[in-house]
Amino acid sequence: MRKFLVIVRREYLARVRTKAFLIMTLLLPLFIVGMAVAPALLTRKLGGATRLAVVDETGKLYAPFAAALAETRDEDEEDGSGAPAAQLPARGMPDANDEGQMRKLGEAMGQRFEIEPVQARGRAPDQIRNDLDARVRGKQLDAYVVLPADLLSAGGKAEYRARNLSDVITTSQVRGALRRAVVEERMREANIDPLRVRELSREIQMDALPPGGAGKDAGGSFQLAVGVGLFTYMIILLYGQMLLSSVVEEKTTRISEVLFSSVKPFQLMAGKLVGVSLAGLTQLAIWLAALLALTTFGVAALAARGVSSTMPHVPAVFFVFAVLYFFVGFFMYGTLYVLVGSMVTSEREGGQMAMPVIFLSVVSIYLAFPVIRSPNSPLAFWVSVAPFFSPVTMLVRVVTETPPLWQIALSLAVGVATITFLTWVAARIYRVGMLMYGKAASIPEVLRWLRRA
């Protein structure tokens, strides 16, 4: 037992004392915060008002179009709570074709317009376009819009020319403001009150609650569960590769021959697994603590500015299960990496043979999405019990619709049994494979090692 603990301590300290460990531990939370905050800050600092010229050949649309562009609140989506409508989309990447999302995104980043009317009467359309094109190329304007005389009819089509057509946020805002202005003007011509229509078509609000009315929307909980699964996946990739490299290094330098003279192969392999898993858990705990602190600070900062925001409702027992399934997942995949490392003669060969292991971990992430749709279906039950998928899929079930305790216990029992079996297999292959040199072992050779060891 003493030798086993010495190996665990050595493997643990060898990882946490490296510069790479410190850099990754500190940089990842800062990188996540930067990805969330930096674009808006940079846009506010560097992005000025968009200079937009408007050629209104209808004689009716300039004023409502300019008013629509100048709006700072989305009247259609205001919930009456006093919270600003200009917020970034809560989940996922914004859709460039979604006018509401693009408008909110532009408002959140301080998008403003300087609108200039262009006199169209008495001037040839081509001459107007040529003059405006020259001003756009000379950077006196950012873009201009031509509103033809027939725009209010069914076949009318506006024209938007800009120096930067890749700016989908500005393009979408201009398109959306023009659409609102045209629709409201058509209503006026039909003797329909646009304000009354807007009031009647106001978006409804809906709270998503569990039976009994207590609790909160579980969307954030699902994201947290998948986030823990992704963190586990990252740890497996990072430290699994370290395990493989360590085994290959000991094999190629023949240090294992010296080690085997004083410690049993199984103790050496188990010590590596436990030491590296503790290093991974340490990094994961630091990341989660930093993320929790930054999230709490961010929610408080938003609340101070009058923006309401809530933390996802997560059962306290979830964090216990997260740690348990982290160890289950890491030991299952870590044992496979050790097995691969004992079969190959170089890291390049190990990387190729480890692809099926990576594929298994990726599949578990994809299986989380059908599980969230139907957490009590037969598919959800089986994939949350299956050993290589349960570290992610069972966590998703716990935070969405917690399954019976016997299913969680069964999942953990199957995981522990799988680890025990893989450890027994890996120990037998490890004992023979670490002393084999020359070429990577074939599957028949591995089976012979397993029988003879």
Stockholm file with secondary structure:
# STOCKHOLM 1.0

chainA/1-453         MRKFLVIVRREYLARVRTKAFLIMTLLLPLFIVGMAVAPALLTRKLGGATRLAVVDETGKLYAPFAAALAETRDEDEEDGSGAPAAQLPARGMPDANDEGQMRKLGEAMGQRFEIEPVQARGRAPDQIRNDLDARVRGKQLDAYVVLPADLLSAGGKAEYRARNLSDVITTSQVRGALRRAVVEERMREANIDPLRVRELSREIQMDALPPGGAGKDAGGSFQLAVGVGLFTYMIILLYGQMLLSSVVEEKTTRISEVLFSSVKPFQLMAGKLVGVSLAGLTQLAIWLAALLALTTFGVAALAARGVSSTMPHVPAVFFVFAVLYFFVGFFMYGTLYVLVGSMVTSEREGGQMAMPVIFLSVVSIYLAFPVIRSPNSPLAFWVSVAPFFSPVTMLVRVVTETPPLWQIALSLAVGVATITFLTWVAARIYRVGMLMYGKAASIPEVLRWLRRA
#=GR chainA/1-453 SS CHHHHHHHHHHHHHHHTSHHHHHHHHHHHHHHHHHHHHHHHHHHHHCCCEEEEEEESSSSSHHHHHHHHHCCSCTTTCCSSSCCSCCCCSSSCCCTTCHHHHHHHHHHTTCCEEEEEECCTTSCHHHHHHHHHHHHHTTSCSEEEEECTTTTSTTCCCEEEESCTTCHHHHHHHHHHHHHHHHHHHHHHTTCCHHHHHHHTCCCCCCCCCTTSCSCCTHHHHHHHHHHHHHHHHHHHHHHHHHHHHHHHHHHTTHHHHHTTTSCHHHHHHHHHHHHHHHHHHHHHHHHHHHHHHHHHHHHHHHHTTCCCCCCCCCTHHHHHHHHHHHHHHHHHHHHHHHHHHHCSSHHHHHHHTHHHHHHHHHHHHHHHHHHHCTTSHHHHHHHHSTTTHHHHHHHHHHHSCCCHHHHHHHHHHHHHHHHHHHHHHHHHHHHHTTCCSSCCCHHHHHHHHHHC
#=GC SS_cons         CHHHHHHHHHHHHHHHTSHHHHHHHHHHHHHHHHHHHHHHHHHHHHCCCEEEEEEESSSSSHHHHHHHHHCCSCTTTCCSSSCCSCCCCSSSCCCTTCHHHHHHHHHHTTCCEEEEEECCTTSCHHHHHHHHHHHHHTTSCSEEEEECTTTTSTTCCCEEEESCTTCHHHHHHHHHHHHHHHHHHHHHHTTCCHHHHHHHTCCCCCCCCCTTSCSCCTHHHHHHHHHHHHHHHHHHHHHHHHHHHHHHHHHHTTHHHHHTTTSCHHHHHHHHHHHHHHHHHHHHHHHHHHHHHHHHHHHHHHHHTTCCCCCCCCCTHHHHHHHHHHHHHHHHHHHHHHHHHHHCSSHHHHHHHTHHHHHHHHHHHHHHHHHHHCTTSHHHHHHHHSTTTHHHHHHHHHHHSCCCHHHHHHHHHHHHHHHHHHHHHHHHHHHHHTTCCSSCCCHHHHHHHHHHC
//
